[in-house]
Amino acid sequence: MICSVITAKSILTKSNLPVSDYSANPYTGCAHACKYCYASFMKRFTNHPEDWGSFVDVKTWPPLKHPEKYADKEIFLSSVTDPYQPLEAEYKRTRALLEELQGSGARISIATKSDLVLRDIDLIRTFPGARVSWSINTLDEDFRAEMDNAVSIERRLSAMKAFHDAGVRTTCFISPIFPGITDAIAIIERAKDICNLVWLENLNLRGDYRKCILDWIHEKHPELDGLYHAIYSQHDRTYWYELDGMMRDYTAKLGLPYLRNEDSMTREFSAPPAVVNYFFHDEITR
């Protein structure tokens, strides 16, 4: 892993994401090296010739001026990196930002594939309405290991439980859903008692990783070639509409709220999770 330290002009940027006002990316690049990483487009903004996933730039930045101005603003960590990837254990850049924001009144939302976030649980608990999400798109550890270098699914679920037990809102982010491979219902069954929210998001093939994923499907699951061709070459959304119907029936049977494209529903902490379908928030292919 190639690691360098760089200086950023600022650590907080205005966000276009519907779930946040600002985004913070303490690192450029990510050692988790997910084969389907949508953030791989960030490579063009670096001076790295290496493959995406083989380098990480560690950011430093000037101290935040008047952090209280972020009161009641939602800050998302992170939009194009994992804030708790392995280098965070040494460099603590995510923790440094949280310490700068502590007491400001800012709300934080954290997305990770790591259980290193457990180190900061006491700090995260001090933020109003804090949310932590873990990406889990399989319960099959062999498939997980084919797709990313992050910690095991069991470690992610254990971290989710620890935060939920500590009274911090948690999200099970079932993303990306691989057609014919990801069993979303099985994942919800594992997570529904330790999370407050479930997000569902389709696999969206674009950029350099499109060929990588389609080649992997052809090699490992040739029986799915036709399905992936229909979805990603012919723009056929039948699979997603059928999965949408299946999830609607499943959540109705369990009495779970089921929404499309928004997660603004406010529920008591002890209430079962709401399930939010993001299959149709963007084009399947571009």
Backbone torsions as a table, in degrees:
resi	resn	phi	psi	omega
1	MET	NA	125.2	177.6
2	ILE	-88.6	125.3	-176.3
3	CYS	-127.8	132.7	175.2
4	SER	-139.4	156.1	179.2
5	VAL	-105.4	128.3	-179.6
6	ILE	-125.9	160.8	178.7
7	THR	-107.6	124.2	177.8
8	ALA	-99.6	148.3	178.0
9	LYS	-66.5	-34.6	-179.6
10	SER	-154.5	155.5	178.9
11	ILE	-101.4	-19.3	-179.6
12	LEU	-107.6	130.5	176.8
13	THR	-127.0	148.0	176.7
14	LYS	-58.8	137.9	-175.0
15	SER	-108.1	141.0	172.3
16	ASN	-95.2	-0.6	-179.9
17	LEU	-72.0	142.4	-178.5
18	PRO	-68.9	-13.2	-175.0
19	VAL	-100.9	4.1	-176.5
20	SER	-155.3	159.1	174.7
21	ASP	-93.4	-34.1	179.9
22	TYR	-135.4	153.5	171.6
23	SER	-121.0	151.3	179.7
24	ALA	-133.5	127.1	-179.6
25	ASN	-125.7	92.8	-177.0
26	PRO	-67.8	-9.8	179.9
27	TYR	-136.0	153.4	166.7
28	THR	-111.5	126.0	-172.9
29	GLY	91.5	169.8	-176.7
30	CYS	-157.6	129.2	-178.3
31	ALA	-72.7	-10.0	178.5
32	HIS	-68.8	-23.3	171.0
33	ALA	49.6	46.7	178.7
34	CYS	-62.8	133.0	-179.1
35	LYS	-62.1	-27.3	-175.5
36	TYR	-102.9	21.5	-170.4
37	CYS	-65.2	113.1	178.5
38	TYR	-68.0	-21.9	-178.2
39	ALA	-78.3	1.1	-178.0
40	SER	-62.0	-18.7	176.7
41	PHE	-61.6	-20.1	-179.4
42	MET	-65.4	-18.2	-178.6
43	LYS	-57.3	-34.6	-176.5
44	ARG	-65.5	-16.8	179.9
45	PHE	-95.0	5.8	178.7
46	THR	-111.8	173.7	175.3
47	ASN	-102.2	21.6	-175.5
48	HIS	-92.1	125.2	172.4
49	PRO	-83.4	-12.9	-175.8
50	GLU	-69.5	161.4	177.5
51	ASP	-64.4	146.1	173.6
52	TRP	-59.0	133.1	-177.0
53	GLY	100.7	-9.2	-179.7
54	SER	-109.2	2.3	177.9
55	PHE	-142.0	153.3	175.2
56	VAL	-141.9	129.4	170.8
57	ASP	-98.4	126.4	179.6
58	VAL	-93.3	124.6	-173.9
59	LYS	-93.6	140.3	162.0
60	THR	-114.7	159.8	-177.1
61	TRP	-155.5	159.2	177.4
62	PRO	-64.6	151.6	177.5
63	PRO	-56.3	142.9	177.2
64	LEU	-63.9	131.5	175.7
65	LYS	-89.9	127.9	177.1
66	HIS	51.8	63.0	-179.6
67	PRO	-57.9	-20.2	179.6
68	GLU	-64.3	-16.3	178.8
69	LYS	-69.7	-12.0	177.9
70	TYR	-93.3	9.1	177.4
71	ALA	-56.2	133.8	179.4
72	ASP	68.8	6.1	175.1
73	LYS	-94.6	144.9	178.5
74	GLU	-92.9	125.3	-180.0
75	ILE	-115.2	125.3	-174.5
76	PHE	-103.6	123.7	174.6
77	LEU	-117.6	104.5	5.1
78	SER	-143.0	161.2	-174.7
79	SER	-89.7	-28.5	-177.4
80	VAL	-134.5	23.8	173.6
81	THR	-158.8	173.0	172.3
82	ASP	-102.3	118.1	-176.2
83	PRO	-68.1	-13.2	179.8
84	TYR	-120.8	33.1	172.8
85	GLN	-67.3	167.6	-169.7
86	PRO	-52.6	-36.4	-178.0
87	LEU	-64.2	-19.2	177.8
88	GLU	-62.1	-28.7	178.5
89	ALA	-60.5	-34.5	-179.2
90	GLU	-91.2	-46.1	-170.4
91	TYR	-90.4	-25.8	173.8
92	LYS	54.8	38.8	179.9
93	ARG	-74.1	-36.7	176.2
94	THR	-65.3	-44.8	177.7
95	ARG	-60.7	-40.2	179.2
96	ALA	-58.8	-42.3	179.1
97	LEU	-66.4	-43.7	178.6
98	LEU	-60.2	-38.4	178.6
99	GLU	-66.5	-36.4	176.6
100	GLU	-65.2	-36.0	-175.8
101	LEU	-87.5	-14.4	-176.2
102	GLN	-58.5	130.6	179.6
103	GLY	84.2	-2.4	-178.0
104	SER	-78.1	-19.2	-173.9
105	GLY	90.8	-0.6	177.0
106	ALA	-67.8	148.9	172.2
107	ARG	-98.8	144.7	-178.8
108	ILE	-125.8	146.0	174.0
109	SER	-131.2	126.0	-174.5
110	ILE	-117.0	133.2	176.1
111	ALA	-120.7	128.7	-175.4
112	THR	-152.0	166.6	168.6
113	LYS	-116.7	16.4	-170.4
114	SER	-118.5	159.6	169.9
115	ASP	-104.5	4.6	173.4
116	LEU	-60.5	-24.6	178.3
117	VAL	-57.0	-23.3	177.4
118	LEU	-58.8	-30.0	178.0
119	ARG	-55.0	-33.3	-172.6
120	ASP	-105.1	17.0	-173.1
121	ILE	-59.1	-40.5	-179.3
122	ASP	-67.1	-35.3	177.4
123	LEU	-70.4	-44.9	-178.8
124	ILE	-62.8	-35.6	-179.4
125	ARG	-62.3	-20.0	-177.9
126	THR	-79.0	-11.2	-179.2
127	PHE	-88.3	135.5	-179.2
128	PRO	-64.9	128.0	175.2
129	GLY	63.2	28.1	-178.7
130	ALA	-58.7	145.3	177.2
131	ARG	-131.2	138.1	176.1
132	VAL	-127.9	130.6	-179.8
133	SER	-121.6	148.1	175.3
134	TRP	-120.9	132.8	176.1
135	SER	-80.9	121.5	179.4
136	ILE	-139.6	109.1	-178.9
137	ASN	-117.0	13.7	177.4
138	THR	-165.5	157.6	168.2
139	LEU	-108.2	2.0	-179.2
140	ASP	-91.5	109.5	-175.3
141	GLU	-66.6	-29.1	177.5
142	ASP	-65.8	-44.5	177.7
143	PHE	-65.1	-42.9	178.0
144	ARG	-55.0	-47.1	-177.2
145	ALA	-66.7	-26.9	175.9
146	GLU	-69.8	-28.5	-169.9
147	MET	-101.2	-26.6	-178.9
148	ASP	-152.3	165.1	178.9
149	ASN	-104.6	17.3	-178.6
150	ALA	-80.6	-178.2	-177.7
151	VAL	-69.5	166.8	-177.1
152	SER	-64.7	161.5	177.4
153	ILE	-62.0	-39.9	179.9
154	GLU	-62.0	-38.3	177.5
155	ARG	-67.3	-35.9	176.7
156	ARG	-65.7	-44.3	179.4
157	LEU	-65.4	-37.0	178.2
158	SER	-65.1	-40.5	177.4
159	ALA	-65.4	-40.5	177.2
160	MET	-59.0	-44.6	180.0
161	LYS	-63.3	-41.6	-179.1
162	ALA	-62.1	-42.6	178.3
163	PHE	-68.0	-42.8	180.0
164	HIS	-62.7	-42.6	177.6
165	ASP	-62.6	-28.3	-179.8
166	ALA	-85.1	1.1	177.6
167	GLY	86.7	15.0	177.0
168	VAL	-97.6	133.0	-179.4
169	ARG	-65.5	134.7	-176.1
170	THR	-124.7	152.1	179.2
171	THR	-128.6	134.2	170.2
172	CYS	-97.1	109.6	-175.7
173	PHE	-97.9	98.8	-178.5
174	ILE	-84.7	89.0	-172.3
175	SER	-158.3	141.7	-10.5
176	PRO	-81.4	144.7	175.7
177	ILE	-77.3	115.8	176.5
178	PHE	-84.9	115.4	179.4
179	PRO	-53.8	131.6	177.6
180	GLY	78.2	-3.3	-178.1
181	ILE	-122.3	-52.3	-178.0
182	THR	-72.0	126.6	176.4
183	ASP	-102.6	89.4	-174.2
184	ALA	-63.2	-37.9	-178.6
185	ILE	-65.4	-41.7	178.5
186	ALA	-61.6	-38.3	179.3
187	ILE	-67.6	-43.1	178.3
188	ILE	-61.7	-39.4	178.7
189	GLU	-58.9	-38.3	178.9
190	ARG	-72.9	-33.3	-169.4
191	ALA	-103.0	-12.6	-167.8
192	LYS	-63.7	-21.5	179.7
193	ASP	-94.6	-2.0	-178.6
194	ILE	-128.4	16.7	176.4
195	CYS	-139.6	158.1	179.6
196	ASN	-101.5	-12.5	-174.6
197	LEU	-153.6	144.5	172.6
198	VAL	-123.9	126.3	172.4
199	TRP	-105.4	138.9	175.8
200	LEU	-118.0	127.0	179.8
201	GLU	-138.2	136.1	-179.0
202	ASN	-73.1	154.7	169.2
203	LEU	-69.7	121.7	-178.2
204	ASN	-115.8	108.3	-174.7
205	LEU	-90.8	119.3	179.1
206	ARG	-152.9	165.1	173.8
207	GLY	64.5	-155.1	-172.3
208	ASP	-66.4	-26.7	-174.0
209	TYR	-84.7	-6.4	178.6
210	ARG	-57.6	-51.6	-179.0
211	LYS	-63.6	-40.2	-179.9
212	CYS	-57.7	-46.7	-177.8
213	ILE	-69.7	-44.5	-178.8
214	LEU	-65.4	-35.7	175.7
215	ASP	-65.7	-39.3	179.0
216	TRP	-64.8	-42.7	177.8
217	ILE	-60.0	-45.0	-177.9
218	HIS	-63.4	-38.0	-178.3
219	GLU	-74.9	-44.1	-172.2
220	LYS	-94.7	-31.1	-177.1
221	HIS	-137.8	64.9	-178.2
222	PRO	-60.0	-22.5	178.1
223	GLU	-65.6	-15.5	-179.6
224	LEU	-98.6	1.3	-178.4
225	ASP	-54.5	-45.1	-177.9
226	GLY	-63.5	-41.7	179.7
227	LEU	-63.6	-44.8	-178.5
228	TYR	-69.3	-33.9	175.5
229	HIS	-64.3	-43.2	-180.0
230	ALA	-61.9	-44.5	-176.4
231	ILE	-72.9	-47.8	-166.5
232	TYR	-101.7	-7.9	174.4
233	SER	-115.7	-36.3	-178.8
234	GLN	-99.3	-0.4	177.0
235	HIS	58.0	35.2	179.9
236	ASP	-86.4	118.8	-177.1
237	ARG	-96.7	11.8	-176.9
238	THR	-54.2	-44.2	-178.6
239	TYR	-56.8	-44.0	-176.0
240	TRP	-71.2	-36.1	176.5
241	TYR	-66.6	-39.0	178.2
242	GLU	-67.5	-40.6	177.4
243	LEU	-66.3	-37.3	175.6
244	ASP	-58.4	-45.5	178.5
245	GLY	-64.9	-40.6	178.0
246	MET	-62.2	-43.6	179.8
247	MET	-68.1	-35.7	177.9
248	ARG	-63.6	-42.9	178.4
249	ASP	-65.6	-43.2	-178.3
250	TYR	-63.3	-47.9	-177.9
251	THR	-67.6	-34.1	177.5
252	ALA	-64.1	-39.5	180.0
253	LYS	-63.5	-34.7	-179.6
254	LEU	-90.8	-7.4	-178.1
255	GLY	75.5	27.8	179.0
256	LEU	-94.4	136.3	174.7
257	PRO	-61.0	141.4	-179.3
258	TYR	-130.3	120.4	-175.7
259	LEU	-126.6	163.6	174.2
260	ARG	-117.6	126.9	166.3
261	ASN	65.3	15.5	174.3
262	GLU	-158.8	145.6	-177.2
263	ASP	-127.2	37.0	-176.1
264	SER	-81.4	-6.2	-179.7
265	MET	-60.5	128.4	177.8
266	THR	-102.2	125.1	-179.0
267	ARG	-131.2	155.5	175.4
268	GLU	-58.3	147.8	-177.1
269	PHE	-56.8	-37.3	-176.2
270	SER	-79.3	-7.5	-178.1
271	ALA	-71.8	151.3	175.3
272	PRO	-59.3	157.7	-174.4
273	PRO	-70.4	148.4	166.3
274	ALA	-82.6	147.8	179.4
275	VAL	-114.3	126.0	-176.0
276	VAL	-117.6	124.7	-178.0
277	ASN	-95.1	116.8	175.4
278	TYR	-108.6	26.6	-180.0
279	PHE	-62.0	-31.1	-167.8
280	PHE	-114.0	20.0	-179.0
281	HIS	-84.8	-8.0	-177.6
282	ASP	-154.7	169.4	175.5
283	GLU	-68.9	146.1	177.4
284	ILE	-67.2	-37.7	176.9
285	THR	-133.9	158.4	176.2
286	ARG	-134.8	NA	NA
